[in-house]
C-alpha cells in the first residue's frame, strides 16, 4: 500500500512530517517498507526554454538547440520530434542522473556536435509512459526553477506492508484512522455528498447469487466526457504505483485506494438488458481487462447481462464492456462479494488484482451507499453528466458483532497496564462502540476482530508495542534441565560437526521446480497457488537445492564446493529430517608431487557420513554397507549405510551423470543424504558423557590374509570377523587387497588387522589360538580361506 504524505493529510489533520508518520506506523504494527521522495531524484532538472532550433549538420533526425535554463544559452543536441524554438520543457544539467536508466549526463559530442545536457521526456523522468517527445510546459513556467518544486512533486511517498487481517488499512483513510488513534493527529470527518437523482435508473440491477454477492448497488450516469483525469488525481495514482488510464477508470481506482472500496464502471452502450450477479456456468469463458481468456466454473460469481458474462466478480472486469474515450453513458457498480468466494475464484484462475486483494480480505459491507455517492460526485465534477437514482439489490451483511470485555486482560494478556478510560478512548477512536458495562460493538470494517484478545491487541498496539516492558520468564532454582528434544539434539550435533569438518552450510527453499524434483523421483506435494513456477513442488530431497547452489558457485569461479544443509524433505506420509551433503570440484590444490589437484570421490562422501553419524551418537563400526542408493546415484560408485538390513541411515556416492547433467554440472559430483529421523533414539540417555575408563592391559593385534571370491564385499568379511568374538575383538581393519601372481583366478587376497583387548588378565597362547580359530571359521562362512 503506497500513498503520499499530502494524500494522507487529506484525511488526517496533522503537522507530522514523513519520518514521524513512519515511526508511528511501525510503532502501531503497520510495517513501513520504504520511503521515497520523487523530488530528490529530480533536483538537478530545471525548467528551460528553447531559444532556437536548427538541423544537425550530420544527422537528419537530430536538431541543435539553444537552451536557456536560467544561466544563459547552452547548446544541446536533441532528437525529439516536438523540439522547437519557444518550447518550455525540462532540462537535465550535466551531472544529473536520468531516473529511468541511471545514465549520468555529461558534456559530450553527438555526431560531431557538442551537447551540454538533455531535454527530457516524461518516461525518462519516470513520470509516465510517454516517450515520443520531450515534456511541454506552459509558456509562463518559470525558467531556471527546479522542475520538481514547480510541479509540486516534493511530496514524499510511503509504502506500508498491510497484513492480511487488516483489511481496513487497504485504504488511506483506514491508515489515517489508526494514526489518529495513536495521537498523531485528528481524523477529518468523512464528507459524503448527497446527489439528487435526475431520472430513474433505466437498467435493471439484481443479484441472483446471494451467497457470492449478497448486495449489488448501482446507478446510471448519462452525458459523461471520459477524458483525462485531473493532474492531482493522476499524481496520487502514480504515487501509489497505478497508471492513469482515463477519468472514469481513474476515479474508481482512486476511491479503491482512498477508501479501500473497489468498484467498476461499465459502458452502458455495451450492455444488453438487465445487469446482475450470478454463478458462472461450467466452461463459460470471459476475456478480462488484461486481455486473457479465463474458463469459469459454477463455483464462481460473475457480473453478466442478458448477452453473457462481463466481469469476474470482485477480481477483474471484462475487456469488451469497459469504459473508453467514446463512453457517454456509464453504469456504476458497487457490490459486496463474499471474501471466501473471491479467494477461491482467484486461486482457481491464478488471477490477482488490487480489487481481489481487498475483497478477499473483506471490505466494509456498510460502505456501499457512501461509496456510490462519493464516486458519483467525482464523476459529475470531472466528467459532467447527470445521475439516476440508486438501485439497491440484495442486503449486505451489516450485523455488528458484540463482545464482553474485561479491561484487566490488557495487563494479564498484553503485558502492559493501561487505564480503563484510556482503553475506552483508544477503542472508540478506532470505531468501536463501548457501552457502560464494557460491551464492545465491533465496527463493520473490522472483520478480523473475533474475541476479547483481539481488543487487547488493539489497545496494546496503539499504546505502542515498544512500551511493553521486557520481563524474563520465571526460572526454577537449581540446574536448568535441557529443553531440546532428542531429534533437536541430533540436529545440533550434526550441524556443529559438519561445520567443524570444513563444510559450508546452505539454506535453500523447501520448494522446487517440477523439473528438479523429477530428477529425484518427483515430488509428492505440489502447491495449488505457488509463488512462482520455480517454487511449485515440495522437495523430495535436499540434494536439488544443494546442487543448484553448487552450480551457482561453480559458475562464479569456485574451484571447490563443500556444502551441507539440514532440513526436511517432504514424502507422501510425512516430513523427514535430513542432512544433505554435496562435494564438487577439487578436493585439494595442485602440488609439486602430482602436478594435479585431487578430486572428490565416493569415499570422501562415506567419510563425511560416518563422521556425522558418529557425532549424532551412532555406533558406526557395526553399520552395514549395502547398495540401492537410488536411481540418481551412479550404480557402481554409491552405497547405503544401514543399521540392520532395513533401517537405512544414509545414502552416498557419485551422482549419476544424467542427474548431474540435469543441473548443468560437469565432472564428478559427490553427494550424500543422512536420514536423521532414522537414527534410533537412545533410551535413558543422560545429559552428561559417560566417564572415561581406559583399559588396564595393552591391546594385541593379529594380521590375517584370506583368499576370497572377488565378488565378496570386503565389508562383509570385516563384519563377520568382528562378530565372531565380541568379548575379545574390539576392532577389525582391512589394510590390503591384492590380486595377481600367486592368487587363483577369480579370487583376491584381503588382509585384515584384528585388535584384541584383554580384560582382567593377559592372553595365553591357547587363548590367542582359540580366538584365531574363531576368526578363520567366521571367514570361512563367507567363502574365505586362510592364505598360506
For each residue, the residues with C-beta under 8 A, 3 or more apart:
1: 159 160 161 162 169 170 175 240 257
2: 157 158 159 160 239 240 241
3: 7 8 157 158 172 175 236 239 240 257
4: 7 8 155 156 157 158 235 236 239
5: 8 9 17 18 21 155 156 157 158
6: 9 10 155
7: 3 4 10 172 236 239 258
8: 3 4 5 11 12 21 158 172 175 176 179
9: 5 6 12 13 14
10: 6 7 172 188
11: 8 172 173 176 177 187 188
12: 8 9 176 179 180 184 185 186 187 188
13: 9 185 186 187 188
14: 9 21 179 184 185 186
15: 185
16: 20 21 24 184 185
17: 5 20 21
18: 5 21 22 35 37 156 158
19: 22 23 35
20: 16 17 23 24 184
21: 5 8 14 16 17 18 24 25 158 179 184
22: 18 19 25 26 32 35 158
23: 19 20 26 27
24: 16 20 21 27 28 179 182 184
25: 21 22 28 30 31 32 158 160 175 178 179
26: 22 23 30 31 32
27: 23 24 182 464 465 466
28: 24 25 178 179 181 182 461 462 464 465
29: 163 461 465
30: 25 26 160 161 162 166 169 175 178
31: 25 26 160 161
32: 22 25 26 35 158 159 160 161
33: 159 160 161
34: 158 159
35: 18 19 22 32 156 157 158 159
36: 40 156 157 159
37: 18 40 154 155 156 157
38: 41 42 148 153 154 155 157 239
39: 42 43 146 148 149 153 154 155
40: 36 37 43
41: 38 97 99 126
42: 38 39 45 99 125 146 147 148 153
43: 39 40 146 148
44: 92 93 95 96 97
45: 42 90 91 92 93 96 120 125 146 147 148
46: 69 70 90 91 93 144 145 146 147
47: 69 70 88 89 90 91 137 141 142 143 144 145 146 147 150
48: 67 68 69 70 88 89 90 91 119 143 144
49: 67 68 86 87 88 143
50: 53 65 66 67 83 84 85 86 87 88 89 119
51: 65 66 67 68 73 85
52: 65 66 85
53: 50 63 64 65 66 83 84 85
54: 63 64 65
55: 60 62 63 64
56: 59 60 62 63 64 77 110 111 113
57: 64 112 113
58: 62 111 112 113
59: 56 62 111
60: 55 56
61: 79
62: 55 56 58 59 77 78 79 110 111
63: 53 54 55 56 77 78 79 83
64: 53 54 55 56 57 75 76 77 113
65: 50 51 52 53 54 75 76 77 78 83 119
66: 50 51 52 53 73 74 75 76
67: 48 49 50 51 73 74 75 76 91 117 119
68: 48 49 51 71 72 73 74 143 144
69: 46 47 48 74 91 93 117 143 144
70: 46 47 48 143 144 145
71: 68 74 144
72: 68
73: 51 66 67 68
74: 66 67 68 69 71 116 117
75: 64 65 66 67 113 114 115 116
76: 64 65 66 67 91 115 116 117 118 119
77: 56 62 63 64 65 110 111 113 115
78: 62 63 65 83 118 119 134
79: 61 62 63 83
80: 83 119 121 133 134
81: 132 133
82: 87 133 134 136
83: 50 53 63 65 78 79 80 87 119 133 134
84: 50 53 87
85: 50 51 52 53
86: 49 50 139
87: 49 50 82 83 84 134 136
88: 47 48 49 50 136 137 138 139 141 143
89: 47 48 50 119 120 134 135 136 137
90: 45 46 47 48 119 120 125 134 135 137 147
91: 45 46 47 48 67 69 76 117 118 119 120
92: 44 45 96 98 105 117 118 119 120
93: 44 45 46 69 96 105 117
94: 105 106 107 116 117
95: 44 104 105 106
96: 44 45 92 93 104 105 117
97: 41 44 102 103 104 105
98: 92 101 102 103 104 105 118 120 124 125
99: 41 42 102 124 125 126
100: 123 124 125 126
101: 98 124
102: 97 98 99
103: 97 98
104: 95 96 97 98
105: 92 93 94 95 96 97 98 117 118
106: 94 95
107: 94 114 115 116 117
108: 114 115
109: 112 113 114 115
110: 56 62 77 113 114 115
111: 56 58 59 62 77
112: 57 58 109
113: 56 57 58 64 75 77 109 110
114: 75 107 108 109 110
115: 75 76 77 107 108 109 110 118
116: 74 75 76 94 107
117: 67 69 74 76 91 92 93 94 96 105 107
118: 76 78 91 92 98 105 115 124
119: 48 50 65 67 76 78 80 83 89 90 91 92 134 135
120: 45 89 90 91 92 98 124 125 134 135
121: 80 124 125 130 131 132 133 134 135
122: 125 127 128 129 130 131 135
123: 100 126 127 128 129 130 131
124: 98 99 100 101 118 120 121 131
125: 42 45 90 98 99 100 120 121 122 135
126: 41 99 100 123
127: 122 123 238
128: 122 123 238 244
129: 122 123 243
130: 121 122 123 133
131: 121 122 123 124
132: 81 121
133: 80 81 82 83 121 130 136
134: 78 80 82 83 87 89 90 119 120 121
135: 89 90 119 120 121 122 125
136: 82 87 88 89 133
137: 47 88 89 90 141
138: 88 141
139: 86 88
140:
141: 47 88 137 138 145 150
142: 47 145 150
143: 47 48 49 68 69 70 88
144: 46 47 48 68 69 70 71
145: 46 47 70 141 142 149 150
146: 39 42 43 45 46 47 149 150
147: 42 45 46 47 90 150 151 153
148: 38 39 42 43 45 151 153 154
149: 39 145 146 152 153 154
150: 47 141 142 145 146 147
151: 147 148
152: 149 155 235
153: 38 39 42 147 148 149 235
154: 37 38 39 148 149
155: 4 5 6 37 38 39 152 235 239
156: 4 5 18 35 36 37
157: 2 3 4 5 35 36 37 38 239
158: 2 3 4 5 8 18 21 22 25 32 34 35
159: 1 2 32 33 34 35 36
160: 1 2 25 30 31 32 33 169 175
161: 1 30 31 32 33
162: 1 30 166 169 170
163: 29 166
164: 167 361
165: 361 448
166: 30 162 163 169 170 174 361 448
167: 164 170 260 358 361 362 363 445 447 448
168: 171 174 177 260 364 445 446
169: 1 30 160 162 166 174 175 178 260
170: 1 162 166 167 174 260 357 358 361
171: 168 174 175 256 257 258 259 260 261
172: 3 7 8 10 11 175 176 257 258 259
173: 11 176 177 190 258 259 260
174: 166 168 169 170 171 177 178 260 445
175: 1 3 8 25 30 160 169 171 172 178 179
176: 8 11 12 172 173 179 180 185 187 188
177: 11 168 173 174 180 181 187 429 430 431
178: 25 28 30 169 174 175 181 182 430 462
179: 8 12 14 21 24 25 28 175 176 182 184 185
180: 12 176 177 183 184 185 186 187 429
181: 28 177 178 426 429 430 462
182: 24 27 28 178 179 462 464
183: 180
184: 12 14 16 20 21 24 179 180
185: 12 13 14 15 16 176 179 180
186: 12 13 14 180
187: 11 12 13 176 177 180 429
188: 10 11 12 13 176
189:
190: 173 370
191:
192: 370 373 374
193: 373 374 376 377
194: 373
195: 373 376 377 380 387
196:
197: 200 219 387 388 389 390
198: 386 387 388
199: 202 222 386 388 389
200: 197 388 389
201: 205 218 219 220 388 389 390 391
202: 199 220 388
203: 218 220 268 271 274 275 331 391
204: 273 274 275 276 391
205: 201 216 217 218 274 275 276 391 393
206: 216 274 276 277 393 394
207: 210 213 214 215 216 276 277 278 335 393 394
208: 276 277 278 279
209: 212 213 277 278 279 301
210: 207 213 214 394
211: 214 338 341
212: 209 277 279 300 301 313 337 338 341
213: 207 209 210 216 277 301 313 335 336 337 338 394
214: 207 210 211 336 338 365 394 395 396 397
215: 207 335 336 365 368 392 393 394 395 396
216: 205 206 207 213 276 277 333 335 336 393 394
217: 205 333 334 335 368 369 372 390 391 392 393
218: 201 203 205 275 331 332 333 334 372 390 391 393
219: 197 201 331 332 372 376 387 388 389 390 391
220: 201 202 203 268 329 330 331 332 387 388
221: 224 329 330 332 376 379 380 383 385 386 387 388
222: 199 268 328 329 385 386 388
223: 328 329 384 385 386
224: 221 248 327 328 329 330 379 383 384 385
225: 247 328 383 384 385
226: 246 247 248 323 324 325 326 327 328 383
227: 246 247 325 383
228: 234 244 246 247
229: 233 234 237 244 246 247 250 251 254 382
230: 233 234 382
231: 234 235
232: 235 236
233: 229 230 236 237 244 250 251 254 382
234: 228 229 230 231 237 238 244 250
235: 4 152 153 155 231 232 238 239
236: 3 4 7 232 233 239 240 254 257
237: 229 233 234 240 242 243 244 250 253 254 257
238: 127 128 234 235 241 242 243 244
239: 2 3 4 7 38 155 157 235 236
240: 1 2 3 236 237 257
241: 2 238
242: 237 238 253 257
243: 129 237 238
244: 128 228 229 233 234 237 238 250
245: 249 250 253
246: 226 227 228 229 249 250 323 324 325
247: 225 226 227 228 229 250 251 379 382 383
248: 224 226 251 252 265 323 327 330 379 383
249: 245 246 252 253 265 322 323
250: 229 233 234 237 244 245 246 247 253 254
251: 229 233 247 248 254 255 265 375 378 379 382
252: 248 249 255 256 262 263 264 265 375
253: 237 242 245 249 250 256 257 354
254: 229 233 236 237 250 251 257 258 378
255: 251 252 258 259 261 263 371 374 375 378
256: 171 252 253 259 260 261 262 263 354 355 358
257: 1 3 171 172 236 237 240 242 253 254 260 354
258: 7 171 172 173 254 255
259: 171 172 173 255 256 367 371 374
260: 167 168 169 170 171 173 174 256 257 358 363 364 445
261: 171 255 256 334 358 363 364 367 371
262: 252 256 314 354 355 358 359 363
263: 252 255 256 332 333 334 371 375
264: 252 303 311 317 332 333
265: 248 249 251 252 322 323 330 331 332 333
266: 270 271 275 310 317 321 322 323 330 331 332 333
267: 270 271 321 322 323 324 327 329 330
268: 203 220 222 271 327 329 330 331
269: 327 328 329
270: 266 267 320 321
271: 203 266 267 268 275 305 307 310 321 331
272: 305 306 307
273: 204 305 306 307
274: 203 204 205 206 305 306
275: 203 204 205 218 266 271 303 304 305 310 331 333
276: 204 205 206 207 208 216 303 304 305 393
277: 206 207 208 209 212 213 216 301 302 303 304 313 335 393
278: 207 208 209 301 302 304
279: 208 209 212 298 299 300 301 302
280: 284 296 297 298 300 301 302 309
281: 284 296 298
282: 296 297 298
283: 295 296 297
284: 280 281 295 296 302 308 309
285: 293 294 295 296 309
286: 293 294 296 302 309 310 311 312 318
287: 291 292 293 294 318 319 320
288: 291 292 293 294 312 316 317 318 319 351
289: 316 317 318 319 322
290: 316
291: 287 288 319
292: 287 288
293: 285 286 287 288
294: 285 286 287 288 312 349 351
295: 283 284 285
296: 280 281 282 283 284 285 286 300 302 309 312 349
297: 280 282 283 300 348
298: 279 280 281 282
299: 279 341 344 345 348
300: 212 279 280 296 297 312 313 341 344 345 348 349
301: 209 212 213 277 278 279 280 313 314 337 338 341 345
302: 277 278 279 280 284 286 296 309 310 311 312 313
303: 264 275 276 277 309 310 311 313 333 335
304: 275 276 277 278 308 309 310 311
305: 271 272 273 274 275 276 308 310
306: 272 273 274
307: 271 272 273
308: 284 304 305
309: 280 284 285 286 296 302 303 304 312 318
310: 266 271 275 286 302 303 304 305 317 318 320 321
311: 264 286 302 303 304 316 317 318 321 333
312: 286 288 294 296 300 302 309 315 316 317 318 345 349 351
313: 212 213 277 300 301 302 303 335 337 342 345
314: 262 301 335 337 341 342 345 355 356 359 360
315: 312 342 345 346 349 351 353 355 356 359
316: 288 289 290 311 312 351 353 355 356
317: 264 266 288 289 310 311 312 321 322
318: 286 287 288 289 309 310 311 312 321 322
319: 287 288 289 291 322
320: 270 287 310
321: 266 267 270 271 310 311 317 318
322: 249 265 266 267 289 317 318 319
323: 226 246 248 249 265 266 267 327 330
324: 226 246 267 327
325: 226 227 246
326: 226
327: 224 226 248 267 268 269 323 324 330
328: 222 223 224 225 226 269
329: 220 221 222 223 224 267 268 269
330: 220 221 224 248 265 266 267 268 323 327 379
331: 203 218 219 220 265 266 268 271 275
332: 218 219 220 221 263 264 265 266 372 375 376 379
333: 216 217 218 263 264 265 266 275 303 311
334: 217 218 261 263 368 371 372 375
335: 207 213 215 216 217 277 303 313 314 368
336: 213 214 215 216 363 365 368 396 397
337: 212 213 301 313 314 341 342 359
338: 211 212 213 214 301 341 342
339: 342 343 359 360 361 362 447
340: 343 344 360
341: 211 212 299 300 301 314 337 338 344 345
342: 313 314 315 337 338 339 345 346 356 359 360
343: 339 340 346 347 360
344: 299 300 340 341 347 348
345: 299 300 301 312 313 314 315 341 342 348 349 351
346: 315 342 343 349 350 351 352 353 356 360
347: 343 344 350 528 529
348: 297 299 300 344 345
349: 294 296 300 312 315 345 346
350: 346 347 529
351: 288 294 312 315 316 345 346 356
352: 346 356 357
353: 315 316 346 356 357
354: 253 256 257 262 357 358
355: 256 262 314 315 316 358 359
356: 314 315 316 342 346 351 352 353 359 360
357: 170 352 353 354 360 361
358: 167 170 256 260 261 262 354 355 361 363
359: 262 314 315 337 339 342 355 356 362 363
360: 314 339 340 342 343 346 356 357
361: 164 165 166 167 170 339 357 358 447
362: 167 339 359 447
363: 167 260 261 262 336 358 359 367 445
364: 168 260 261 367 444 445
365: 214 215 336 368 396 397 398 444
366: 396 398 444 445
367: 259 261 363 364 370 371 444 445
368: 215 217 334 335 336 365 371 372 392 396
369: 217 372 373 390 392
370: 190 192 367 373 374
371: 255 259 261 263 334 367 368 374 375
372: 217 218 219 332 334 368 369 375 376 390
373: 192 193 194 195 369 370 376 377
374: 192 193 255 259 370 371 377 378
375: 251 252 255 263 332 334 371 372 378 379
376: 193 195 219 221 332 372 373 379 380 387
377: 193 195 373 374 380 381
378: 251 254 255 374 375 381 382
379: 221 224 247 248 251 330 332 375 376 382 383 385 387
380: 195 221 376 377 383 384 385 386 387
381: 377 378
382: 229 230 233 247 251 378 379
383: 221 224 225 226 227 247 248 379 380
384: 223 224 225 380
385: 221 222 223 224 225 379 380
386: 198 199 221 222 223 380
387: 195 197 198 219 220 221 376 379 380
388: 197 198 199 200 201 202 219 220 221 222
389: 197 199 200 201 219
390: 197 201 217 218 219 369 372
391: 201 203 204 205 217 218 219
392: 215 217 368 369
393: 205 206 207 215 216 217 218 276 277
394: 206 207 210 213 214 215 216
395: 214 215
396: 214 215 336 365 366 368
397: 214 336 365
398: 365 366 444
399:
400: 441 442 443 444
401: 441 442 449
402: 439 440 441 442
403: 439 440 442 449 451 452 455
404: 438 439 440 452
405: 409 434 438 439 440 452 455
406: 409 438 452
407: 410 418 420 423 438
408: 411 412
409: 405 406 412 413 414 452 453 456
410: 407 413 414 416 417 418 423 456 459 460
411: 408 414 415 416 417 418
412: 408 409
413: 409 410 453 456
414: 409 410 411 418 456 457 459 460 468
415: 411 460 468 469 471
416: 410 411 460 463 467 468 469
417: 410 411
418: 407 410 411 414 422 423 426 459 460 463
419: 422 423
420: 407 423 424
421: 424 425
422: 418 419 425 426 463
423: 407 410 418 419 420 426 427 459
424: 420 421 427 428 434
425: 421 422 428 429
426: 181 418 422 423 429 430 458 459 462 463
427: 423 424 430 432 434 440 455 458 459
428: 424 425 431 432 433 434
429: 177 180 181 187 425 426 462
430: 177 178 181 426 427 443 446 458 462
431: 177 428 443 445 446
432: 427 428 440 441 442 443 446 455 458
433: 428 440 441 443
434: 405 424 427 428 438 439 440 441
435: 438 439 440 441
436:
437:
438: 404 405 406 407 434 435
439: 402 403 404 405 434 435
440: 402 403 404 405 427 432 433 434 435 455
441: 400 401 402 432 433 434 435
442: 400 401 402 403 432 446 449
443: 400 430 431 432 433 446
444: 364 365 366 367 398 400
445: 167 168 174 260 363 364 366 367 431
446: 168 430 431 432 442 443 449
447: 167 339 361 362
448: 165 166 167 454
449: 401 403 442 446 454 455 458
450: 454
451: 403 454 455
452: 403 404 405 406 409 455 456
453: 409 413 456 457
454: 448 449 450 451 457 458
455: 403 405 427 432 440 449 451 452 458 459
456: 409 410 413 414 452 453 459 460
457: 414 453 454 460 461
458: 426 427 430 432 449 454 455 461 462
459: 410 414 418 423 426 427 455 456 462 463
460: 410 414 415 416 418 456 457 463 465 468
461: 28 29 457 458 464 465
462: 28 178 181 182 426 429 430 458 459
463: 416 418 422 426 459 460 467
464: 27 28 182 461 467
465: 27 28 29 460 461 468
466: 27
467: 416 463 464
468: 414 415 416 460 465
469: 415 416
470:
471: 415
472: 475
473:
474:
475: 472 480
476:
477:
478:
479:
480: 475
481: 687
482: 489 687
483:
484: 488 489 492
485: 488 489
486: 489 490 681 682 685
487: 490 491 577 676 677 681
488: 484 485 491 492
489: 482 484 485 486 492 493
490: 486 487 493 494 616 617 676 679
491: 487 488 494 495 566 577 676
492: 484 488 489 495 496
493: 489 490 496 497 615 616 617
494: 490 491 497 498 566 579 612 615 616 674 676
495: 491 492 498 499 505 566
496: 492 493 499 500 615
497: 493 494 500 501 611 612 615
498: 494 495 501 503 505 564 566 579 581 608 612
499: 495 496 503 504 505
500: 496 497
501: 497 498 608 611 612
502: 562
503: 498 499 562 563 564 581 608
504: 499 562 563 564
505: 495 498 499 563 564 565 566
506: 545 546 549 563 564 565
507: 565 567
508: 542 545 546 548 549 565 567
509: 512 535 545
510: 538 539 567 568 570
511: 527 530 531 534 535 536 537 538 539
512: 509 516 517 523 534 535 536 537 538 539 544 545
513: 516 517 533 534 535 536 537
514: 517 518 522 523 526 533 536 537
515: 518 519 662
516: 512 513 519 520 544 547 548 662 663
517: 512 513 514 520 521 522 523 537 539 540 544
518: 514 515 521 522
519: 515 516 544 632 659 662 663
520: 516 517 540 541 543 544 630 632 659
521: 517 518 540 541 630 631 632
522: 514 517 518 537 540
523: 512 514 517 526 537 538 539 540 570
524: 538 540 570 571 572
525: 537 538 570
526: 514 523 536 537 538
527: 511 530 535 536 537 538
528: 347
529: 347 350
530: 511 527 533 535 536
531: 511 535
532: 535 536
533: 513 514 530 536
534: 511 512 513
535: 509 511 512 513 527 530 531 532
536: 511 512 513 514 526 527 530 532 533
537: 511 512 513 514 517 522 523 525 526 527 540
538: 510 511 512 523 524 525 526 527 570
539: 510 511 512 517 523 542 544 545 569 570
540: 517 520 521 522 523 524 537 569 570 571
541: 520 521 544 569 578 580 632 673
542: 508 539 545 546 565 567 569 578 579 580 673
543: 520 546 547 580 582 632 671 673
544: 512 516 517 519 520 539 541 547 548 663
545: 506 508 509 512 539 542 548 549 565 580
546: 506 508 542 543 549 550 563 564 565 580 581 582 671
547: 516 543 544 550 551 582 655 660 663 665 669 671
548: 508 516 544 545 551 552 663
549: 506 508 545 546 552 553 563 582
550: 546 547 553 554 561 563 582 584 663 665 669
551: 547 548 554 555 663 664 665
552: 548 549 555 556
553: 549 550 556 558 561
554: 550 551 557 558 561 584 585 665
555: 551 552
556: 552 553
557: 554
558: 553 554 561 585
559: 585 586 597
560: 584 585 586 587
561: 550 553 554 558 582 583 584 585
562: 502 503 504 582 583
563: 503 504 505 506 546 549 550 581 582
564: 498 503 504 505 506 546 579 580 581 582
565: 505 506 507 508 542 545 546 579 580
566: 491 494 495 498 505 577 578 579 580 676
567: 507 508 510 542 577 578 580
568: 510 575 576 577 578
569: 539 540 541 542 575 576 578
570: 510 523 524 525 538 539 540 575 576
571: 524 540 574 575 576
572: 524
573:
574: 571
575: 568 569 570 571
576: 568 569 570 571 675 677
577: 487 491 566 567 568 676 677
578: 541 542 566 567 568 569 673 674 675 676 677
579: 494 498 542 564 565 566 612 673 674 676
580: 541 542 543 545 546 564 565 566 567 671 672 673 674
581: 498 503 546 563 564 605 608 609 652 671 672 673 674
582: 543 546 547 549 550 561 562 563 564 669 670 671
583: 561 562 587 600 604 605 608 669 670 671
584: 550 554 560 561 600 665 667 668 669 670
585: 554 558 559 560 561 599 600 667
586: 559 560 589 597 598 599
587: 560 583 597 598 599 600 604
588: 591 597 598
589: 586 597
590: 594 595 596 597
591: 588 594 595
592: 595
593:
594: 590 591 598
595: 590 591 592
596: 590
597: 559 586 587 588 589 590
598: 586 587 588 594
599: 585 586 587 667 668
600: 583 584 585 587 604 605 668 670
601: 604 605 637 654 668 670
602: 605 606 634 637 638 639 652 653 654 670
603: 606 607
604: 583 587 600 601 607 608 670
605: 581 583 600 601 602 608 609 652 653 670 671 672
606: 602 603 609 610 639 641 652 672
607: 603 604 610 611
608: 498 501 503 581 583 604 605 611 612 652 672
609: 581 605 606 612 613 641 650 652 672 674
610: 606 607 613 614 620 623 641
611: 497 501 607 608 614 615
612: 494 497 498 501 579 608 609 615 616 674
613: 609 610 616 618 620 623 641 649 650 674 679
614: 610 611 617 618 620
615: 493 494 496 497 611 612
616: 490 493 494 612 613 674 676 679
617: 490 493 614 679 682 685
618: 613 614 623 643 649 679
619: 622 623
620: 610 613 614 623 641
621: 722 731
622: 619 643 719 722
623: 610 613 618 619 620 641 642 643 649
624: 641 642 643 644 645 715 719
625: 639 640 641 642 713 715
626: 639 640 642 645
627: 635 638 639 640
628: 640
629: 633 638 639 640 651 652 653
630: 520 521 633 638 651
631: 521 656
632: 519 520 521 541 543 655 656 659
633: 629 630 637 638 651 653 654 655 656 659 671
634: 602 637 638 653 654 655 656 657
635: 627 638 656
636:
637: 601 602 633 634 653 654
638: 602 627 629 630 633 634 635 651 652 653 654
639: 602 606 625 626 627 629 651 652 653
640: 625 626 627 628 629 648 649 650 651 652
641: 606 609 610 613 620 623 624 625 648 649 650 651 652
642: 623 624 625 626 645 646 647 648 649
643: 618 622 623 624 647 649 678 680
644: 624 647
645: 624 626 642
646: 642
647: 642 643 644 678 680
648: 640 641 642 651 675 678
649: 613 618 623 640 641 642 643 674 675 678 679
650: 609 613 640 641 672 673 674 675
651: 629 630 633 638 639 640 641 648 672 673
652: 581 602 605 606 608 609 629 638 639 640 641 670 671 672 673
653: 602 605 629 633 634 637 638 639 670 671 672
654: 601 602 633 634 637 638 668 669 670 671
655: 547 632 633 634 659 660 665 668 669 670 671
656: 631 632 633 634 635 659 660
657: 634 660 661
658: 661 662
659: 519 520 632 633 655 656 662 663
660: 547 655 656 657 663 665 666 667 668 669
661: 657 658 664 665
662: 515 516 519 658 659
663: 516 519 544 547 548 550 551 659 660
664: 551 661
665: 547 550 551 554 584 655 660 661 669
666: 660
667: 584 585 599 660
668: 584 599 600 601 654 655 660
669: 547 550 582 583 584 654 655 660 665
670: 582 583 584 600 601 602 604 605 652 653 654 655
671: 543 546 547 580 581 582 583 605 633 652 653 654 655
672: 580 581 605 606 608 609 650 651 652 653
673: 541 542 543 578 579 580 581 650 651 652
674: 494 578 579 580 581 609 612 613 616 649 650
675: 576 578 648 649 650 678 679
676: 487 490 491 494 566 577 578 579 616 679
677: 487 576 577 578
678: 643 647 648 649 675
679: 490 613 616 617 618 649 675 676
680: 643 647
681: 486 487 685
682: 486 617 685
683:
684:
685: 486 617 681 682
686:
687: 481 482
688:
689:
690:
691:
692:
693:
694:
695: 699 757 758 759
696:
697: 757 758 759 761 762
698: 758
699: 695 730 755 756 757 758
700: 755 756 757 758 763 768
701: 753 754 755 756
702: 753 754 756 768 771 772 775
703: 735 751 752 753 754
704: 721 751 752 754 772 775 776 779 786
705: 736 749 750 751 786 787
706: 717 749 750 751 752 779 784 785 786 787
707: 743 744 747 748 749 784 785 786 787
708: 712 717 747 748 749 750 779 782 783 784 785
709: 712 746 747 783
710: 739 746 747 748
711:
712: 708 709 716 717 782 783 784
713: 625 716 717
714: 717 718 734 737 750
715: 624 625 718 719
716: 712 713 719 720 782
717: 706 708 712 713 714 720 721 734 750 752 779 782 784
718: 714 715 721 722 732 733 734 752
719: 622 624 715 716 722 723
720: 716 717 723 724 778 779 781 782
721: 704 717 718 724 729 732 752 754 775 778 779
722: 621 622 718 719 726 729 731 732
723: 719 720 726 778
724: 720 721 729 774 775 777 778
725: 728 729 771 774 775
726: 722 723 729
727: 759
728: 725 756 757 758 771
729: 721 722 724 725 726 732 754 755 756 771 775
730: 699 755 756 757
731: 621 722 754 755
732: 718 721 722 729 752 753 754 755
733: 718 752 753 755
734: 714 717 718 737 750 751 752
735: 703 751 752 753
736: 705 749 750 751
737: 714 734 748 749 750 751
738: 743 748 749 751
739: 710 743 747 748 749
740: 743
741:
742:
743: 707 738 739 740 747 748 749
744: 707 747
745:
746: 709 710
747: 707 708 709 710 739 743 744
748: 707 708 710 737 738 739 743
749: 705 706 707 708 736 737 738 739 743 787
750: 705 706 708 714 717 734 736 737 784
751: 703 704 705 706 734 735 736 737 738
752: 703 704 706 717 718 721 732 733 734 735
753: 701 702 703 732 733 735
754: 701 702 703 704 721 729 731 732 775
755: 699 700 701 729 730 731 732 733
756: 699 700 701 702 728 729 730 763 768 771
757: 695 697 699 700 728 730
758: 695 697 698 699 700 728 761 762 763
759: 695 697 727
760:
761: 697 758
762: 697 758
763: 700 756 758 767 768 771
764: 767 768
765: 768 769
766: 769 770
767: 763 764 770 771
768: 700 702 756 763 764 765 771 772
769: 765 766 772 773
770: 766 767 773 774
771: 702 725 728 729 756 763 767 768 774 775
772: 702 704 768 769 775 776
773: 769 770 776 777
774: 724 725 770 771 777 778
775: 702 704 721 724 725 729 754 771 772 778 779
776: 704 772 773 779 780 786
777: 724 773 774 780 781
778: 720 721 723 724 774 775 781 782
779: 704 706 708 717 720 721 775 776 782 784 785 786
780: 776 777 783 784 785
781: 720 777 778
782: 708 712 716 717 720 778 779
783: 708 709 712 780
784: 706 707 708 712 717 750 779 780
785: 706 707 708 779 780
786: 704 705 706 707 776 779
787: 705 706 707 749
788:
